[in-house]
Protein backbone atom coordinates (compact mmCIF):
# COMPACT_ATOMS: atom_id res chain seq x y z
CA UNK A 1 0.00 0.00 0.00
CA UNK A 2 1.37 3.35 -0.97
CA UNK A 3 1.43 6.33 1.32
CA UNK A 4 -1.31 8.69 0.20
CA UNK A 5 0.38 11.71 1.77
CA UNK A 6 3.06 11.79 -0.93
CA UNK A 7 0.52 11.56 -3.74
CA UNK A 8 -1.73 14.43 -2.76
CA UNK A 9 0.60 17.12 -1.47
CA UNK A 10 0.52 19.15 -4.65
CA UNK A 11 -3.11 18.47 -5.61
CA UNK A 12 -5.71 21.20 -5.15
CA UNK A 13 -8.68 19.56 -3.34
CA UNK A 14 -11.18 21.82 -5.10
CA UNK A 15 -12.93 20.75 -8.27
CA UNK A 16 -12.32 22.72 -11.42
CA UNK A 17 -13.44 22.63 -15.01
CA UNK A 18 -11.40 20.51 -17.39
CA UNK A 19 -11.10 20.61 -21.14
CA UNK A 20 -12.61 17.66 -22.97
CA UNK A 21 -9.79 17.91 -25.50
CA UNK A 22 -7.29 17.50 -22.69
CA UNK A 23 -9.10 14.36 -21.52
CA UNK A 24 -9.29 12.67 -24.89
CA UNK A 25 -5.76 13.51 -25.98
CA UNK A 26 -4.50 10.09 -24.90
CA UNK A 27 -7.47 7.87 -25.66
CA UNK A 28 -9.34 9.67 -28.49
CA UNK A 29 -12.53 8.68 -26.68
CA UNK A 30 -14.06 10.62 -23.80
CA UNK A 31 -15.89 7.54 -22.47
CA UNK A 32 -12.71 5.49 -22.41
CA UNK A 33 -10.87 8.28 -20.57
CA UNK A 34 -13.64 8.57 -18.01
CA UNK A 35 -13.71 4.79 -17.59
CA UNK A 36 -9.97 4.76 -16.82
CA UNK A 37 -10.34 7.64 -14.37
CA UNK A 38 -13.34 6.02 -12.68
CA UNK A 39 -11.55 2.70 -12.27
CA UNK A 40 -8.54 4.40 -10.72
CA UNK A 41 -10.77 6.47 -8.41
CA UNK A 42 -12.38 3.26 -7.14
CA UNK A 43 -8.92 1.77 -6.48
CA UNK A 44 -7.83 4.92 -4.64
CA UNK A 45 -11.00 4.93 -2.57
CA UNK A 46 -10.31 1.37 -1.39
CA UNK A 47 -6.64 2.18 -0.66
CA UNK A 48 -7.52 5.29 1.34
CA UNK A 49 -10.19 3.46 3.29
CA UNK A 50 -7.84 0.57 4.14
CA UNK A 51 -5.06 2.95 5.13
CA UNK A 52 -7.37 4.98 7.36
CA UNK A 53 -8.80 1.90 9.05
CA UNK A 54 -5.33 0.44 9.65
CA UNK A 55 -4.20 3.68 11.31
CA UNK A 56 -7.35 4.00 13.40
CA UNK A 57 -7.20 0.35 14.50
CA UNK A 58 -4.16 1.24 16.57
CA UNK A 59 -6.44 3.34 18.77
CA UNK A 60 -9.20 0.75 19.11
CA UNK A 61 -10.23 0.16 22.69
CA UNK A 62 -12.09 -2.98 23.61
CA UNK A 63 -13.85 -1.80 26.74
CA UNK A 64 -17.46 -2.37 27.48
CA UNK A 65 -18.36 0.88 29.17
CA UNK A 66 -19.03 4.07 27.31
CA UNK A 67 -17.70 6.24 30.15
CA UNK A 68 -14.14 5.05 29.51
CA UNK A 69 -13.97 6.43 25.98
CA UNK A 70 -11.39 9.19 25.77
CA UNK A 71 -10.44 11.52 22.99
CA UNK A 72 -7.04 10.89 21.56
CA UNK A 73 -5.38 13.89 19.88
CA UNK A 74 -3.44 11.70 17.44
CA UNK A 75 -6.62 9.96 16.34
CA UNK A 76 -8.33 13.31 15.81
CA UNK A 77 -5.39 14.59 13.73
CA UNK A 78 -5.43 11.46 11.56
CA UNK A 79 -9.17 11.83 11.01
CA UNK A 80 -8.84 15.52 10.12
CA UNK A 81 -6.08 14.74 7.62
CA UNK A 82 -8.22 12.17 5.81
CA UNK A 83 -11.22 14.50 5.82
CA UNK A 84 -9.16 17.18 4.05
CA UNK A 85 -7.87 14.84 1.33
CA UNK A 86 -9.01 15.54 -2.21
CA UNK A 87 -11.76 13.32 -3.53
CA UNK A 88 -10.36 10.11 -5.11
CA UNK A 89 -11.81 11.15 -8.47
CA UNK A 90 -9.79 14.40 -8.33
CA UNK A 91 -6.63 12.44 -7.53
CA UNK A 92 -7.36 9.98 -10.37
CA UNK A 93 -8.03 12.82 -12.82
CA UNK A 94 -4.69 14.44 -11.98
CA UNK A 95 -2.87 11.12 -12.32
CA UNK A 96 -4.48 10.57 -15.73
CA UNK A 97 -3.71 14.05 -17.03
CA UNK A 98 -0.13 13.92 -15.72
CA UNK A 99 0.44 10.60 -17.49
CA UNK A 100 0.97 8.62 -14.29
CA UNK A 101 -1.64 5.98 -15.09
CA UNK A 102 -0.93 2.88 -17.09
CA UNK A 103 -3.92 1.21 -18.63
CA UNK A 104 -4.68 -1.22 -21.39
CA UNK A 105 -7.76 -2.13 -23.32
CA UNK A 106 -9.39 -5.47 -22.89
CA UNK A 107 -9.84 -6.73 -26.41
CA UNK A 108 -10.45 -10.34 -27.18
CA UNK A 109 -8.57 -11.44 -30.24
CA UNK A 110 -11.02 -12.56 -32.85
CA UNK A 111 -9.31 -14.93 -35.18
CA UNK A 112 -11.01 -16.11 -38.30
CA UNK A 113 -10.85 -19.82 -38.88
CA UNK A 114 -11.19 -20.89 -42.49
Residue frames as qw, qx, qy, qz and C-alpha x, y, z in Angstrom:
[[0.000, 0.890, 0.455, 0.000, 0.00, 0.00, 0.00],
 [0.430, 0.400, -0.014, 0.809, 1.37, 3.35, -0.97],
 [0.218, -0.470, -0.439, 0.734, 1.43, 6.33, 1.32],
 [0.215, 0.785, 0.533, 0.229, -1.31, 8.69, 0.20],
 [0.255, -0.855, -0.062, 0.448, 0.38, 11.71, 1.77],
 [0.380, -0.344, 0.492, 0.704, 3.06, 11.79, -0.93],
 [0.293, 0.404, 0.732, 0.463, 0.52, 11.56, -3.74],
 [0.009, -0.821, -0.537, -0.191, -1.73, 14.43, -2.76],
 [0.417, -0.520, -0.154, 0.730, 0.60, 17.12, -1.47],
 [0.113, -0.208, 0.306, 0.922, 0.52, 19.15, -4.65],
 [0.052, -0.432, -0.780, -0.450, -3.11, 18.47, -5.61],
 [0.260, -0.127, 0.138, -0.947, -5.71, 21.20, -5.15],
 [0.143, 0.222, 0.931, -0.253, -8.68, 19.56, -3.34],
 [0.409, 0.516, 0.253, -0.709, -11.18, 21.82, -5.10],
 [0.618, 0.411, 0.634, 0.215, -12.93, 20.75, -8.27],
 [0.070, 0.617, -0.212, -0.755, -12.32, 22.72, -11.42],
 [0.758, 0.567, 0.105, -0.305, -13.44, 22.63, -15.01],
 [0.514, -0.312, 0.671, 0.433, -11.40, 20.51, -17.39],
 [0.418, 0.507, -0.398, -0.640, -11.10, 20.61, -21.14],
 [0.921, 0.168, 0.289, -0.198, -12.61, 17.66, -22.97],
 [0.665, 0.673, -0.317, 0.065, -9.79, 17.91, -25.50],
 [0.067, -0.651, 0.693, -0.304, -7.29, 17.50, -22.69],
 [0.729, -0.171, 0.574, -0.332, -9.10, 14.36, -21.52],
 [0.900, 0.346, 0.247, -0.097, -9.29, 12.67, -24.89],
 [0.227, 0.824, -0.496, -0.153, -5.76, 13.51, -25.98],
 [0.202, -0.434, 0.878, -0.015, -4.50, 10.09, -24.90],
 [0.454, 0.149, 0.868, -0.137, -7.47, 7.87, -25.66],
 [0.144, 0.004, -0.547, -0.825, -9.34, 9.67, -28.49],
 [0.452, -0.451, -0.690, -0.340, -12.53, 8.68, -26.68],
 [0.258, -0.517, 0.298, -0.760, -14.06, 10.62, -23.80],
 [0.872, -0.314, -0.056, -0.371, -15.89, 7.54, -22.47],
 [0.875, 0.102, -0.358, 0.311, -12.71, 5.49, -22.41],
 [0.248, 0.452, -0.397, 0.760, -10.87, 8.28, -20.57],
 [0.521, -0.457, 0.193, -0.695, -13.64, 8.57, -18.01],
 [0.953, -0.147, -0.231, -0.132, -13.71, 4.79, -17.59],
 [0.683, 0.237, -0.440, 0.533, -9.97, 4.76, -16.82],
 [0.040, -0.452, 0.341, -0.823, -10.34, 7.64, -14.37],
 [0.741, -0.372, -0.009, -0.558, -13.34, 6.02, -12.68],
 [0.928, -0.042, -0.356, 0.104, -11.55, 2.70, -12.27],
 [0.486, 0.285, -0.443, 0.697, -8.54, 4.40, -10.72],
 [0.315, -0.474, 0.200, -0.798, -10.77, 6.47, -8.41],
 [0.887, -0.304, -0.166, -0.306, -12.38, 3.26, -7.14],
 [0.815, 0.088, -0.404, 0.407, -8.92, 1.77, -6.48],
 [0.186, 0.406, -0.347, 0.825, -7.83, 4.92, -4.64],
 [0.586, -0.478, 0.009, -0.655, -11.00, 4.93, -2.57],
 [0.941, -0.217, -0.260, -0.011, -10.31, 1.37, -1.39],
 [0.651, 0.225, -0.373, 0.622, -6.64, 2.18, -0.66],
 [0.078, -0.488, 0.238, -0.836, -7.52, 5.29, 1.34],
 [0.757, -0.430, -0.078, -0.485, -10.19, 3.46, 3.29],
 [0.920, -0.092, -0.320, 0.206, -7.84, 0.57, 4.14],
 [0.460, 0.328, -0.346, 0.749, -5.06, 2.95, 5.13],
 [0.323, -0.518, 0.143, -0.779, -7.37, 4.98, 7.36],
 [0.873, -0.362, -0.139, -0.297, -8.80, 1.90, 9.05],
 [0.834, 0.055, -0.373, 0.403, -5.33, 0.44, 9.65],
 [0.228, 0.386, -0.334, 0.829, -4.20, 3.68, 11.31],
 [0.503, -0.450, 0.093, -0.732, -7.35, 4.00, 13.40],
 [0.890, -0.191, -0.405, -0.082, -7.20, 0.35, 14.50],
 [0.502, 0.221, -0.537, 0.641, -4.16, 1.24, 16.57],
 [0.165, -0.257, 0.339, -0.890, -6.44, 3.34, 18.77],
 [0.666, -0.297, -0.511, -0.454, -9.20, 0.75, 19.11],
 [0.197, -0.299, 0.706, -0.611, -10.23, 0.16, 22.69],
 [0.533, -0.199, -0.770, -0.288, -12.09, -2.98, 23.61],
 [0.044, 0.037, 0.682, -0.729, -13.85, -1.80, 26.74],
 [0.093, -0.479, -0.852, -0.189, -17.46, -2.37, 27.48],
 [0.120, -0.756, -0.472, 0.437, -18.36, 0.88, 29.17],
 [0.355, 0.787, 0.265, 0.429, -19.03, 4.07, 27.31],
 [0.330, -0.943, 0.010, 0.051, -17.70, 6.24, 30.15],
 [0.703, -0.435, 0.333, 0.453, -14.14, 5.05, 29.51],
 [0.621, 0.567, 0.312, 0.442, -13.97, 6.43, 25.98],
 [0.311, -0.728, 0.039, 0.609, -11.39, 9.19, 25.77],
 [0.533, 0.845, -0.010, -0.040, -10.44, 11.52, 22.99],
 [0.750, -0.243, 0.287, 0.544, -7.04, 10.89, 21.56],
 [0.114, 0.825, -0.138, -0.536, -5.38, 13.89, 19.88],
 [0.170, -0.331, 0.785, 0.495, -3.44, 11.70, 17.44],
 [0.299, 0.389, 0.866, 0.098, -6.62, 9.96, 16.34],
 [0.220, 0.842, 0.333, -0.362, -8.33, 13.31, 15.81],
 [0.019, -0.698, 0.432, 0.571, -5.39, 14.59, 13.73],
 [0.243, -0.045, 0.892, 0.378, -5.43, 11.46, 11.56],
 [0.280, 0.616, 0.733, -0.075, -9.17, 11.83, 11.01],
 [0.134, 0.861, 0.068, -0.486, -8.84, 15.52, 10.12],
 [0.142, -0.476, 0.651, 0.573, -6.08, 14.74, 7.62],
 [0.223, 0.186, 0.908, 0.303, -8.22, 12.17, 5.81],
 [0.220, 0.760, 0.548, -0.273, -11.22, 14.50, 5.82],
 [0.071, 0.830, -0.150, -0.533, -9.16, 17.18, 4.05],
 [0.431, -0.137, 0.743, 0.493, -7.87, 14.84, 1.33],
 [0.389, 0.290, -0.362, -0.796, -9.01, 15.54, -2.21],
 [0.859, 0.174, 0.248, -0.414, -11.76, 13.32, -3.53],
 [0.653, -0.165, 0.678, 0.294, -10.36, 10.11, -5.11],
 [0.604, 0.651, 0.425, 0.174, -11.81, 11.15, -8.47],
 [0.096, 0.981, -0.164, -0.048, -9.79, 14.40, -8.33],
 [0.470, -0.583, 0.628, 0.212, -6.63, 12.44, -7.53],
 [0.696, 0.199, 0.655, 0.215, -7.36, 9.98, -10.37],
 [0.448, 0.868, 0.209, 0.041, -8.03, 12.82, -12.82],
 [0.078, -0.911, 0.387, 0.122, -4.69, 14.44, -11.98],
 [0.598, -0.311, 0.706, 0.218, -2.87, 11.12, -12.32],
 [0.670, 0.488, 0.538, 0.152, -4.48, 10.57, -15.73],
 [0.324, 0.944, 0.048, 0.038, -3.71, 14.05, -17.03],
 [0.235, -0.826, 0.499, 0.115, -0.13, 13.92, -15.72],
 [0.698, 0.440, -0.549, -0.135, 0.44, 10.60, -17.49],
 [0.178, -0.450, 0.797, -0.361, 0.97, 8.62, -14.29],
 [0.786, 0.058, 0.469, -0.399, -1.64, 5.98, -15.09],
 [0.074, 0.264, -0.871, -0.408, -0.93, 2.88, -17.09],
 [0.690, 0.239, 0.466, -0.500, -3.92, 1.21, -18.63],
 [0.013, -0.155, 0.846, 0.510, -4.68, -1.22, -21.39],
 [0.662, 0.090, -0.121, -0.734, -7.76, -2.13, -23.32],
 [0.524, -0.049, 0.838, -0.144, -9.39, -5.47, -22.89],
 [0.631, 0.428, -0.315, -0.565, -9.84, -6.73, -26.41],
 [0.795, -0.052, 0.605, -0.010, -10.45, -10.34, -27.18],
 [0.017, 0.414, -0.685, -0.598, -8.57, -11.44, -30.24],
 [0.785, 0.379, 0.324, -0.369, -11.02, -12.56, -32.85],
 [0.138, -0.397, 0.779, 0.465, -9.31, -14.93, -35.18],
 [0.761, 0.339, -0.097, -0.545, -11.01, -16.11, -38.30],
 [0.497, -0.202, 0.838, 0.104, -10.85, -19.82, -38.88],
 [0.565, 0.432, -0.353, -0.607, -11.19, -20.89, -42.49]]
